[in-house]
Amino acid sequence: MLNIILLGITSFLTDVSSEMVYPLLPVYLVTVLGAGPAVLGLIEGVAESLASITKVFSGYFSDKLKSRKPFTILGYFASALGKVFLFLSIGWGFVLVGRLLDRFGKGVRTAPRDALIADSTSKGKRGSAFGLHRAMDTCGAAVGVVLAYFLVSHYTGNFKRVFFYSLIPAFIGVLVLFLVKEKKEKRDEQLGRKKISFSWKGLDKRLRLFLIFSFIFTLGNSSNQFLLLKAKDMGSPVTSVIILYLVFNVIQAVVIYPASWLSDKIGKKKLLVAGYLFYGLVYLGFALNNSLGHLWILFALYGIYMGLTEGVEKALIADISPAGLRATTIGLHATIIGIGLLPASVLAGVLWKLFGAQAPFYFGSFMGILASCGFFFVLKGL
């Protein structure tokens, strides 16, 4: 449990840092650097794809070397370094480099960190463990958004000042990781001297189908930056956009641990299927909405979707992963998602430009409902 708390503290601090800048980026790119939705889609698609593609490699080498902690530290450090480029940015190319470093760090750390959480808990408590970690992570996001709001208000839109202050919690979070104790002996006993090998055909059929439908869903799940850009496009001031993002994070933080705990009791499949169906309906709401007032409800509902799925999905992947390949499988799941993230975000930007702001949300709604139906059938018995 100590490892879960320490990793949670690092995630809390890292998300304080990240969410101080994340809700500001679409506004910063458009109003300060002169970039448009297509550039935003390119930056987010390339950055998120790099993160996810990196995860399978870091997961594989984490399993092969039987080591989690060094990869985790390296990943969080790279993310902290990426924010330096945001502070130094004089064009959208700097933002691209900063986001690439940030997402590369996320790619390096995620699979080993999640495997470390799974290694530190029993199967019957993994939902709760991942839920606690994600809840601390999301609380950090909420704190970061609040700080962004007050800093932007106090410094009257001085984005660079906010980017500078975001460096402090980022680097403190890296230092906390040195207190984590890796339980290698438990994993070594389970694996013995078995050689690490991996193949797609060697995976359980149910796991392969789960990964395929995860990819299908991702094609309609563009970057959250488009939700923020939608709010700005409808006429919300920067401060309101930040508070909308805060509402999303607070609701997610409130829902995620109870939902993950409940998944240990009633089964992870039920919550996951319901969560993706809910996503489809919420995105449909974003597509149909023309009211600034209704945005508050929609961002809150989007937070519920995230709370229902994020911790539960991580725990489910850990449960159905092959023995000795837990980090690799977690990384593979993220990589498959990453393959879809680039076309998803680029497609969202193109749909927005060609058919209007509603188009990417109609598409996302359809893909979310389709994925929910797919998960219902492929996860039988869970």
C-alpha positions in Angstrom: 0.0 0.0 0.0 2.9 2.4 0.7 4.0 2.0 -3.0 0.5 2.9 -4.1 0.5 6.0 -2.0 3.9 7.2 -3.1 3.1 6.6 -6.7 -0.2 8.4 -6.1 1.7 11.4 -4.6 4.0 11.6 -7.6 1.0 11.4 -10.0 -0.8 14.0 -7.9 2.1 16.5 -8.2 2.7 15.7 -11.8 -1.0 16.3 -12.6 -0.9 19.5 -10.7 1.9 20.6 -13.0 0.3 19.2 -16.2 -3.2 20.6 -15.6 -1.8 24.0 -14.8 -0.9 24.2 -18.5 -3.1 21.7 -20.4 -6.4 23.7 -20.4 -4.4 26.8 -21.5 -2.7 25.2 -24.5 -5.5 25.4 -27.1 -6.1 29.0 -26.2 -2.4 29.8 -26.1 -1.9 28.1 -29.5 -4.8 30.0 -31.1 -4.6 33.4 -29.5 -0.9 33.9 -28.8 0.9 31.7 -31.4 -1.6 32.0 -34.2 -2.2 28.3 -34.7 -5.6 26.7 -35.6 -7.6 23.5 -34.9 -5.7 21.6 -37.5 -2.3 22.4 -35.9 -3.8 21.5 -32.5 -4.9 18.2 -33.8 -1.5 17.5 -35.3 0.3 18.3 -32.1 -2.0 16.3 -29.9 -2.2 13.4 -32.3 1.6 13.1 -32.8 2.3 13.6 -29.1 -0.3 11.1 -27.8 0.7 8.5 -30.4 4.4 8.8 -29.4 3.3 8.2 -25.8 1.3 5.2 -26.5 3.7 3.6 -29.0 6.5 4.0 -26.4 4.5 2.2 -23.8 4.8 -1.3 -25.3 8.6 -1.0 -25.5 9.0 0.3 -22.0 6.6 -2.4 -20.8 8.5 -5.2 -22.6 11.9 -4.1 -21.3 10.5 -3.7 -17.8 9.3 -7.3 -17.9 12.6 -8.5 -19.6 14.8 -6.7 -17.1 12.4 -7.4 -14.2 12.6 -3.7 -13.3 9.9 -1.1 -12.9 11.3 1.8 -10.9 14.0 3.2 -13.2 11.6 3.4 -16.2 9.1 5.2 -14.0 11.6 7.8 -12.8 12.9 8.4 -16.3 9.3 8.9 -17.6 8.3 11.4 -15.0 11.6 13.3 -15.5 11.0 13.6 -19.3 7.6 15.0 -18.7 8.9 17.6 -16.3 11.6 18.5 -18.9 8.9 19.0 -21.5 7.3 21.8 -19.6 10.6 23.7 -19.9 10.0 23.9 -23.6 6.5 25.3 -23.0 8.0 28.1 -20.9 10.6 28.8 -23.6 8.1 28.7 -26.5 8.1 31.4 -29.2 6.2 29.3 -31.8 4.0 26.3 -32.0 7.1 24.1 -32.8 8.3 24.6 -29.2 4.9 23.5 -28.0 5.2 20.4 -30.2 8.6 19.5 -28.7 7.3 20.2 -25.2 4.3 17.9 -25.8 6.5 15.3 -27.4 8.8 15.2 -24.4 5.8 15.2 -22.0 4.0 12.3 -23.8 7.3 10.4 -24.3 7.7 10.5 -20.6 4.2 9.3 -20.1 4.9 6.5 -22.5 8.0 5.4 -20.7 6.5 5.4 -17.3 2.9 4.2 -17.6 3.3 0.4 -18.2 6.1 -0.1 -15.6 4.3 2.1 -13.1 0.9 0.3 -13.6 2.7 -3.1 -13.4 4.3 -1.9 -10.2 0.9 -1.1 -8.8 -0.4 -4.5 -9.9 2.7 -6.3 -8.4 2.1 -4.5 -5.1 -1.6 -5.7 -4.7 -3.6 -8.9 -4.9 -6.0 -9.6 -7.8 -9.1 -9.1 -5.7 -8.0 -5.6 -4.7 -6.6 -4.3 -8.0 -9.7 -2.3 -8.8 -9.4 -0.4 -5.5 -5.6 0.0 -5.9 -5.8 1.5 -9.4 -8.9 3.5 -8.4 -7.0 5.0 -5.4 -4.0 5.9 -7.7 -6.2 7.4 -10.4 -8.2 9.3 -7.7 -5.0 10.9 -6.4 -3.9 11.6 -9.9 -7.2 13.3 -10.7 -7.2 15.3 -7.5 -3.9 16.7 -8.6 -5.5 17.6 -11.9 -8.2 19.5 -10.1 -5.7 21.4 -8.0 -3.7 22.2 -11.1 -6.7 23.7 -12.9 -7.6 25.8 -9.8 -4.0 27.1 -9.8 -4.2 27.8 -13.5 -7.4 29.8 -13.0 -6.0 32.0 -10.2 -2.6 32.5 -11.9 -4.2 33.5 -15.2 -6.6 35.8 -13.4 -3.8 37.3 -11.3 -1.3 37.8 -14.1 -4.1 38.8 -16.7 -3.4 36.1 -19.2 0.4 35.8 -18.8 0.7 32.2 -19.9 4.5 32.0 -19.6 4.3 32.8 -15.9 1.9 29.9 -15.4 4.2 27.6 -17.4 7.1 28.6 -15.2 5.3 27.8 -11.9 4.2 24.4 -13.3 7.8 23.3 -13.2 7.9 23.2 -9.4 5.5 20.4 -8.6 6.7 18.5 -11.7 10.3 18.1 -10.4 9.2 17.5 -6.8 7.1 14.6 -8.0 10.2 13.0 -9.6 12.1 13.2 -6.3 9.2 11.4 -4.4 9.7 8.3 -6.7 13.1 7.5 -5.1 11.2 6.5 -2.0 9.3 3.7 -3.8 10.5 0.2 -3.0 10.2 -2.3 -5.9 9.1 -5.8 -4.9 11.2 -7.8 -7.3 11.4 -10.9 -5.2 7.7 -11.5 -5.5 7.7 -11.3 -9.3 10.9 -13.4 -9.6 9.2 -16.2 -7.6 6.2 -16.1 -9.9 8.2 -16.1 -13.1 11.1 -18.4 -12.1 13.6 -18.6 -15.0 10.9 -18.5 -17.7 12.1 -16.6 -20.8 10.1 -13.5 -21.7 8.5 -13.9 -25.1 5.6 -12.2 -26.7 3.4 -12.8 -29.8 0.0 -11.5 -30.9 -1.2 -15.0 -31.7 -0.1 -16.2 -28.3 -2.6 -13.9 -26.5 -5.9 -15.2 -25.3 -8.6 -14.6 -28.0 -10.7 -12.6 -25.6 -7.8 -10.3 -24.9 -7.1 -9.8 -28.6 -10.7 -8.9 -29.3 -10.7 -6.5 -26.3 -7.6 -4.7 -27.8 -9.3 -4.5 -31.2 -12.4 -2.8 -29.8 -10.2 -0.5 -27.8 -8.7 0.6 -31.1 -12.1 1.1 -32.6 -13.2 3.3 -29.7 -10.0 5.3 -29.9 -10.6 6.4 -33.5 -13.5 8.4 -32.2 -11.8 9.5 -29.0 -9.9 12.6 -30.1 -7.9 14.7 -27.6 -9.8 16.4 -24.8 -8.3 19.7 -26.1 -11.2 19.6 -28.6 -13.7 19.8 -25.8 -12.0 22.9 -24.5 -11.8 24.4 -28.0 -15.5 23.7 -28.4 -16.2 25.7 -25.2 -14.0 28.5 -26.4 -15.6 28.4 -29.9 -19.0 28.8 -28.4 -17.9 32.1 -26.7 -16.6 31.0 -23.2 -13.9 33.2 -21.9 -10.5 31.7 -20.9 -11.4 31.6 -17.2 -14.7 29.8 -17.9 -12.9 27.2 -20.0 -10.5 26.6 -17.1 -13.4 26.2 -14.7 -15.2 23.8 -17.0 -12.1 21.7 -17.1 -12.0 21.9 -13.3 -15.6 20.6 -13.1 -14.6 17.6 -15.3 -11.6 16.8 -13.1 -13.5 17.1 -9.8 -16.3 14.9 -10.9 -13.9 12.3 -12.2 -12.0 12.4 -8.9 -15.2 11.9 -6.9 -16.4 9.0 -9.1 -13.2 7.0 -9.9 -12.4 5.3 -6.6 -16.0 4.2 -5.7 -16.4 3.0 -9.3 -13.2 1.0 -9.2 -14.0 -0.4 -5.8 -17.4 -1.4 -7.0 -15.8 -3.2 -10.0 -14.0 -5.6 -7.6 -17.5 -6.5 -6.2 -19.7 -6.7 -9.3 -17.3 -7.3 -12.1 -15.2 -4.9 -14.3 -17.1 -5.7 -17.5 -20.4 -4.2 -16.4 -18.9 -0.8 -15.5 -16.7 -0.7 -18.6 -19.5 -1.4 -21.0 -21.7 1.1 -19.2 -18.9 3.7 -19.2 -18.3 3.5 -23.0 -22.0 3.7 -23.7 -22.2 6.7 -21.5 -19.3 8.3 -23.4 -21.2 7.9 -26.7 -24.2 9.7 -25.2 -22.2 12.5 -23.7 -20.4 13.1 -27.0 -23.8 13.2 -28.7 -24.7 15.9 -26.2 -21.6 17.9 -27.1 -22.6 17.6 -30.8 -26.2 18.8 -30.2 -25.5 21.5 -27.6 -25.8 25.2 -28.5 -26.0 26.5 -25.0 -23.1 27.8 -22.8 -25.1 26.9 -19.7 -25.4 23.2 -20.8 -21.6 23.0 -21.2 -21.4 22.7 -17.4 -23.6 19.7 -17.3 -21.8 18.1 -20.3 -18.3 18.5 -18.7 -19.7 17.0 -15.5 -21.1 14.0 -17.3 -17.8 13.6 -19.2 -16.1 13.4 -15.8 -18.5 10.6 -14.8 -17.5 8.7 -17.9 -13.8 9.0 -17.1 -14.5 7.9 -13.5 -16.4 4.8 -14.6 -13.7 3.6 -17.0 -10.2 4.7 -16.3 -9.3 2.8 -13.2 -11.5 -0.2 -14.1 -9.9 -0.6 -17.5 -6.4 -0.6 -16.1 -7.3 -3.2 -13.5 -9.0 -5.4 -16.1 -5.9 -5.4 -18.3 -3.8 -6.4 -15.3 -6.2 -9.2 -14.5 -6.3 -10.8 -18.0 -2.6 -10.3 -18.9 -0.4 -13.4 -19.4 1.9 -14.3 -16.5 5.2 -12.6 -16.8 4.0 -10.2 -19.5 1.9 -7.8 -17.4 3.8 -4.6 -18.2 4.1 -5.7 -21.9 0.4 -6.3 -22.2 -0.4 -3.0 -20.4 2.0 -1.3 -22.8 0.5 -3.1 -25.8 -3.0 -1.9 -24.9 -1.7 1.7 -24.7 0.2 1.3 -28.0 -2.8 0.0 -29.9 -4.7 3.0 -28.5 -1.8 5.2 -29.7 -2.0 3.9 -33.2 -5.5 5.3 -33.3 -4.8 8.5 -31.5 -3.0 10.3 -34.3 -5.7 9.7 -37.0 -8.3 10.4 -34.3 -7.1 13.8 -33.4 -6.1 14.7 -37.0 -9.5 13.5 -38.2 -11.2 15.5 -35.5 -9.4 18.7 -36.7 -10.2 18.0 -40.3 -13.9 17.2 -39.6 -14.1 20.4 -37.5 -12.7 22.5 -40.4 -14.7 20.9 -43.2 -18.1 20.3 -41.5 -18.2 22.4 -38.4 -17.6 22.0 -34.6 -20.3 19.3 -34.2 -18.9 16.8 -36.7 -16.1 15.3 -34.6 -18.5 14.8 -31.7 -21.1 13.0 -33.8 -18.3 10.7 -35.0 -17.0 10.1 -31.5 -20.5 9.3 -30.2 -21.0 6.6 -32.9 -17.6 5.0 -32.2 -18.2 5.0 -28.4 -21.5 3.2 -28.7 -20.1 0.8 -31.2 -17.2 0.0 -28.8 -19.6 -0.5 -25.9 -21.5 -3.1 -27.8 -18.3 -4.8 -28.8 -17.0 -5.0 -25.2 -20.3 -6.5 -24.1 -19.8 -9.5 -26.3 -16.0 -10.0 -26.1 -15.8 -9.8 -22.3 -18.2 -12.6 -21.5 -17.5 -14.3 -18.3 -15.8 -11.3 -16.6 
